[in-house]
Amino acid sequence: MKFFTITALLMGVCLLSGCTGLIDLALNKSISPEVQLAAQSPESWYTFMPHRAPGFCLRTRHAIVWEDDSMDLGYWKGLHPQPPHRVLMEARGSIFILHRRYVWDGNSVGVTTPNDLMPSLRHDALYHALKEGAPISRRDVDKAYRADCLQHGSQLGTWRYFTLRLFGGIFNRLGQHNTLIIVPTTPDTPPAPLEPDRPDDPYDDISYTPA
């Protein structure tokens, strides 16, 4: 336990000083060839941005909706911090909507395979919202990640879950803040319109980069 604590502290220093590349190297972080190849298809739901690999190099091409009766996320929207404050995500009770062009980095540790894409995407987005003050529980977010890993056949999901329970809160407090504006809503608030799919969306047209 002492070793893991020291490792977490050292990685925290790296995050604060901006040397995230060293963290990626230490954690053997990479994007699998299968994920990169599938992104080249016009039907792919995500884009791979090689110049950013293995960090925030994956971006959604269309909106994705999860409905999970085991979670109550409340009602809120997450807006881009810069005008025109585009809606990036929103929660409507048990429904979570992630709008097009959200950028994430796959697994925090090890290789991101096709089976890891959906679990890592929802978890990263909800941790992002949690970091910026969304009224959600980290425990519930981590449990949902574990369930997603089982559903999608993601290997090492249980191991990653316990790692998140130990260190997820530490790392989620580090790094850059104010990358999302959380706005409370109500059940009567209409959801934001879903933008049309853009299979030809160029990977270098970055509208949002989480930290």
C-alpha positions in Angstrom: 0.0 0.0 0.0 2.9 2.3 0.8 4.3 1.8 -2.7 0.9 2.7 -4.4 0.6 5.8 -2.2 4.1 7.0 -3.2 3.3 6.2 -6.9 0.1 8.2 -6.7 1.9 11.2 -5.1 4.6 11.1 -7.8 2.0 11.0 -10.6 0.2 13.8 -8.9 3.3 15.9 -9.1 3.7 15.1 -12.7 0.1 16.1 -13.4 0.6 19.4 -11.7 3.8 20.1 -13.6 2.4 19.1 -16.9 4.6 16.0 -17.6 1.6 13.8 -18.5 3.6 12.0 -21.2 5.8 10.5 -18.5 2.6 9.2 -16.7 1.4 7.6 -20.0 4.8 5.9 -20.4 4.8 4.7 -16.8 1.3 3.3 -17.0 2.0 1.6 -20.4 -0.8 3.6 -21.9 -1.6 2.9 -25.6 -4.4 2.7 -28.1 -4.6 -0.8 -29.7 -4.2 -1.2 -33.5 -7.7 -2.6 -33.7 -9.1 0.7 -32.3 -7.1 2.8 -34.6 -8.0 0.7 -37.7 -11.8 0.7 -36.9 -11.7 4.5 -36.6 -10.9 4.8 -40.3 -14.3 3.4 -41.3 -16.9 5.9 -42.4 -19.4 4.0 -40.1 -17.2 4.4 -37.0 -18.7 6.2 -34.1 -15.4 7.7 -33.0 -12.4 9.4 -34.5 -8.7 8.6 -33.7 -6.3 11.5 -33.6 -2.8 10.1 -33.9 -1.0 13.3 -33.1 -2.5 13.2 -29.6 -2.0 9.5 -28.9 -1.9 8.0 -26.4 -3.6 10.9 -24.5 -6.8 12.6 -25.4 -6.8 11.1 -28.9 -10.4 9.7 -29.3 -13.4 11.8 -30.1 -17.1 10.8 -30.6 -18.6 11.5 -34.0 -22.3 11.4 -32.8 -24.3 11.6 -29.7 -24.4 8.6 -27.4 -27.2 7.9 -24.9 -27.1 5.6 -21.9 -30.1 4.7 -19.9 -29.2 3.0 -16.6 -32.0 2.4 -14.1 -29.4 1.7 -11.4 -28.2 5.3 -11.4 -29.9 8.6 -10.5 -27.7 11.4 -12.0 -30.1 14.2 -11.2 -30.9 16.9 -13.8 -28.1 19.1 -15.2 -26.2 20.1 -18.4 -22.5 20.3 -18.9 -21.6 23.3 -21.2 -18.4 24.1 -23.0 -16.7 26.9 -20.9 -16.2 29.2 -24.0 -18.9 30.9 -26.0 -21.3 29.8 -27.5 -21.3 27.3 -24.6 -22.2 24.3 -26.6 -23.8 21.5 -24.6 -21.3 18.7 -24.2 -23.3 16.4 -21.9 -26.5 16.3 -19.9 -28.1 14.1 -17.2 -31.9 13.4 -17.0 -32.4 11.1 -14.1 -31.3 7.7 -15.2 -30.4 8.9 -18.7 -27.0 10.3 -19.6 -26.5 12.0 -23.0 -23.0 12.6 -24.3 -23.1 14.9 -27.3 -21.0 14.8 -30.4 -17.3 15.8 -30.4 -16.5 14.7 -26.9 -12.8 13.9 -26.5 -11.4 11.2 -24.2 -8.3 9.1 -23.7 -9.5 5.5 -23.3 -8.1 3.5 -20.4 -6.0 5.4 -17.9 -3.8 2.3 -17.5 -2.7 -0.2 -20.2 -3.9 -0.8 -23.7 -7.3 0.5 -24.9 -9.0 -2.2 -26.9 -12.4 -2.1 -28.7 -14.1 -3.6 -25.7 -12.8 -0.8 -23.5 -14.1 2.1 -25.6 -17.7 2.4 -24.2 -16.8 1.8 -20.5 -13.9 4.3 -20.6 -16.0 6.9 -22.4 -18.9 7.0 -20.0 -16.6 6.8 -17.0 -14.3 9.6 -18.3 -17.3 11.9 -19.1 -18.9 11.4 -15.7 -15.7 11.9 -13.8 -15.2 15.1 -15.9 -18.7 16.2 -14.7 -18.0 15.2 -11.1 -14.7 17.2 -11.1 -16.6 20.3 -12.2 -19.3 20.0 -9.5 -22.1 17.8 -10.9 -24.3 16.3 -8.2 -23.3 12.7 -8.7 -21.6 10.0 -6.6 -18.1 8.8 -7.5 -19.0 5.4 -6.1 -21.9 5.1 -8.4 -19.8 6.2 -11.4 -17.2 3.6 -10.6 -19.8 0.9 -10.1 -21.3 1.8 -13.5 -17.9 1.5 -15.0 -17.5 -2.0 -13.6 -20.9 -3.0 -15.0 -20.0 -1.6 -18.4 -16.7 -3.6 -18.4 -18.7 -6.8 -17.8 -21.3 -5.9 -20.4 -18.7 -5.2 -23.1 -16.2 -7.9 -22.3 -13.5 -5.5 -21.2 -10.6 -7.5 -19.6 -9.2 -6.4 -16.2 -12.4 -4.5 -15.5 -12.6 -5.7 -11.9 -8.9 -4.8 -11.3 -9.4 -1.4 -12.8 -12.5 -0.9 -10.7 -10.6 -1.4 -7.4 -7.8 0.8 -8.7 -10.4 3.5 -9.3 -11.8 3.1 -5.8 -8.4 3.6 -4.4 -7.0 6.4 -6.5 -9.7 7.8 -8.7 -10.6 10.6 -6.3 -7.0 11.7 -6.0 -6.4 12.0 -9.7 -9.8 13.5 -10.4 -9.0 16.5 -8.2 -5.7 17.2 -10.0 -5.1 18.8 -13.4 -7.0 21.7 -14.9 -10.4 22.8 -13.7 -13.1 25.0 -15.3 -13.3 22.9 -18.4 -17.0 22.4 -18.0 -19.9 24.5 -16.8 -22.5 22.6 -14.8 -26.0 24.1 -15.1 -28.9 22.6 -13.0 -32.0 21.7 -15.0 -35.4 20.1 -14.2 -37.4 17.2 -15.6 -39.3 19.9 -17.6 -36.2 21.3 -19.2 -36.1 20.1 -22.8 -33.0 18.2 -23.8 -30.5 19.8 -26.2 -31.1 18.9 -29.8 -28.8 16.1 -31.1 -26.4 17.3 -33.7 -26.4 15.3 -36.9 -23.7 12.6 -37.5 -20.5 13.8 -39.2 -18.6 10.7 -40.5 -16.3 13.1 -42.4 -15.5 15.2 -39.3 -11.8 16.0 -39.6 -9.7 14.8 -36.6 -7.7 18.0 -36.4 -10.8 20.2 -35.9 -10.7 20.1 -32.1 -13.5 22.0 -30.3 -12.9 20.7 -26.8 -9.9 19.2 -25.0 -10.4 18.0 -21.4 -7.5 18.2 -19.0 
